[in-house]
C-alpha cells in the first residue's frame, strides 16, 4: 500500500471568517445559514430551521472549501519565530523613537510611533513575498 502526501501551497489571505448567520434579526422566528468568507469572497450553505443544523452544515462547508488550510496574514506573527520577529521589530521601533527625540514630552510627535520607519530607515515586515 502506498500513501501520498499531496499538499497545496496556498497564498496567504487577509481575511477568513466562518459563522452561522440568521435570516433576519428583527423577527422572532429565524432561519440560519452557514457562511464562509475567504479573501473577500462569501459562500453560503442552505437555510436551516435550527442553529444546530446550520452549525453542522457549516462544518461540512468548511471542509468542502478547505477553510482551515488557508493561512492568513493575521496568523503570520504566531509561533516562536513570529514572536521573535515581533520582538525584534519592537526593539527597532523603540530605538528609532528615541533617536527621533520622541521620548521628550515636548516633542510634537511624543507618544506616537507613526512614520518612524519612513523617517529613519526601512523596517522589514518579514514578508517573504
C-alpha positions in Angstrom: 0.0 0.0 0.0 1.3 3.4 -0.9 0.3 6.7 0.5 0.6 10.1 -1.0 1.1 13.4 0.8 -0.1 15.9 -1.8 -0.1 19.4 -0.3 -1.3 22.5 -1.9 0.6 25.6 -1.2 -1.8 28.4 -0.6 -1.2 32.1 -0.8 -1.8 34.0 2.5 -5.1 35.8 2.5 -6.0 38.8 4.6 -9.4 37.7 5.8 -11.2 34.5 6.5 -14.4 34.0 8.6 -16.7 31.2 9.3 -20.1 31.7 11.0 -23.8 30.8 11.2 -25.9 33.8 10.2 -29.6 34.3 10.9 -32.1 35.1 8.1 -33.3 38.2 10.0 -32.6 40.0 13.2 -36.0 41.7 13.7 -38.3 38.7 13.7 -38.6 36.1 16.5 -38.8 33.2 14.1 -35.5 32.8 12.2 -33.8 30.5 9.8 -30.0 30.1 9.8 -27.4 29.6 7.1 -23.7 28.6 7.2 -21.4 31.3 5.8 -17.7 31.2 5.0 -15.7 34.2 3.8 -12.3 33.6 2.1 -10.3 36.5 0.8 -13.4 38.7 0.5 -15.5 36.0 -1.4 -18.6 34.8 0.6 -20.0 31.3 0.3 -23.4 30.3 1.8 -24.9 27.0 2.6 -28.6 26.0 2.6 -31.0 27.7 5.0 -31.8 25.6 8.1 -34.6 25.8 10.7 -32.2 25.5 13.7 -28.8 26.9 14.6 -27.6 23.4 15.4 -28.4 22.1 11.9 -26.7 25.2 10.3 -23.6 24.6 12.5 -23.4 21.0 11.3 -23.7 22.3 7.7 -21.0 24.9 8.4 -18.6 22.2 9.3 -19.2 20.5 6.0 -18.9 23.8 4.1 -15.5 24.5 5.8 -14.3 21.0 4.8 -15.5 21.5 1.2 -13.8 24.9 0.9 -10.6 23.7 2.7 -11.2 26.6 5.1 -8.7 25.6 7.8 -5.8 25.2 5.3 -5.8 28.9 4.2 -3.1 30.7 6.0 -3.9 34.4 6.9 -1.6 37.3 7.2 -3.0 37.8 10.7 -1.5 34.4 11.7 1.9 35.4 10.5 3.2 36.5 13.9 2.2 33.4 15.7 4.6 30.7 16.8 8.1 31.1 18.2 9.6 32.5 15.0 6.8 35.1 14.7 7.2 36.1 18.3 11.0 36.6 17.8 10.4 38.7 14.7 7.8 40.9 16.5 10.2 41.3 19.5 13.0 42.5 17.1 10.6 44.9 15.4 9.6 46.3 18.8 13.3 46.8 19.7 14.0 48.6 16.4 10.9 50.9 16.7 11.9 51.8 20.3 15.4 52.7 19.1 14.0 54.9 16.3 11.6 56.5 18.7 14.4 57.6 21.0 16.7 58.5 18.0 13.9 60.8 16.7 13.7 62.5 20.1 10.1 61.5 20.7 10.8 60.4 24.2 10.9 64.1 25.1 7.5 65.2 26.3 7.8 68.5 24.4 8.3 66.7 21.0 5.3 67.3 18.7 5.1 63.6 18.0 5.7 62.4 21.6 4.0 59.1 22.3 3.4 58.4 18.6 5.3 55.7 16.6 3.6 56.7 13.3 6.1 57.4 10.5 9.2 56.3 12.3 10.1 53.8 9.6 9.7 56.2 6.8 11.6 58.9 8.6 14.6 56.9 9.5 15.0 53.6 7.6 13.1 50.8 6.0 11.8 48.4 8.7 11.3 44.9 7.5 7.8 43.5 7.8 9.2 39.9 7.4 7.0 39.3 4.3 8.8 36.7 2.2 7.0 38.0 -0.9 
